[in-house]
């Protein structure tokens, strides 16, 4: 048995991360046309697609976020009477 350090090769991914990414390329005459194409693409996206993007970005930043729960926080504040 080796007592040396363990070296991981290749990209690491969160468990269950096996999505493929659709790669597309567009050529535009200027930045304004490219921005307009991005806006149209974003507007055509379904709410489910948008939510999936948010979940994917969250999972990339915080791989264990789905298992964690939000802390329940409450406080009582007295209202000022005028």
C-alpha positions in Angstrom: 0.0 0.0 0.0 1.3 3.4 -0.9 1.5 6.2 1.6 1.9 8.9 -1.0 -0.7 11.5 -2.0 -3.6 10.5 -4.1 -3.9 12.4 -7.4 -7.2 12.7 -9.2 -7.0 13.0 -13.0 -9.6 14.6 -15.2 -12.5 16.9 -14.3 -14.4 16.3 -11.2 -18.2 16.4 -11.3 -20.9 16.2 -8.7 -22.6 12.8 -8.4 -25.3 12.4 -11.0 -23.8 15.0 -13.2 -24.1 13.5 -16.6 -25.7 16.2 -18.7 -24.6 16.9 -22.2 -24.3 20.5 -23.5 -25.6 21.5 -26.9 -23.0 23.6 -28.6 -24.0 26.2 -31.1 -22.1 28.9 -32.9 -23.5 32.1 -34.5 -21.7 34.6 -36.6 -22.9 38.2 -36.5 -22.0 41.5 -38.2 -21.8 43.4 -34.9 -22.3 43.1 -31.2 -25.8 44.6 -31.3 -27.0 41.8 -33.6 -25.4 39.2 -31.3 -27.1 40.8 -28.3 -30.4 40.8 -30.0 -30.0 37.1 -30.9 -29.2 36.3 -27.3 -32.4 38.2 -26.2 -34.5 36.3 -28.6 -33.0 33.0 -27.5 -33.6 33.9 -23.8 -37.2 34.9 -24.5 -37.9 31.7 -26.4 -36.7 29.6 -23.4 -39.4 27.8 -21.4 -39.6 28.5 -17.6 -38.6 24.9 -17.0 -35.4 25.4 -19.1 -34.6 28.6 -17.1 -35.1 26.8 -13.8 -32.9 23.9 -15.0 -30.1 26.5 -15.7 -30.5 28.0 -12.2 -30.3 24.5 -10.6 -27.3 23.6 -12.8 -25.4 26.8 -11.8 -26.3 26.3 -8.1 -25.1 22.7 -8.2 -21.8 23.8 -9.9 -21.1 26.3 -7.1 -22.6 24.3 -4.2 -22.6 20.6 -5.1 -24.3 19.6 -1.8 -26.9 22.4 -1.8 -29.8 20.0 -2.8 -29.2 18.0 0.4 -29.0 21.0 2.7 -32.1 22.7 4.0 -32.7 26.4 4.5 -32.5 27.6 8.0 -35.9 28.6 9.4 -35.5 32.1 10.8 -38.2 34.2 12.4 -38.3 37.2 14.6 -40.9 39.3 16.3 -40.7 43.0 15.6 -42.8 45.5 17.6 -44.5 48.1 15.4 -44.1 51.8 16.2 -47.3 53.6 16.8 -47.6 57.1 15.6 
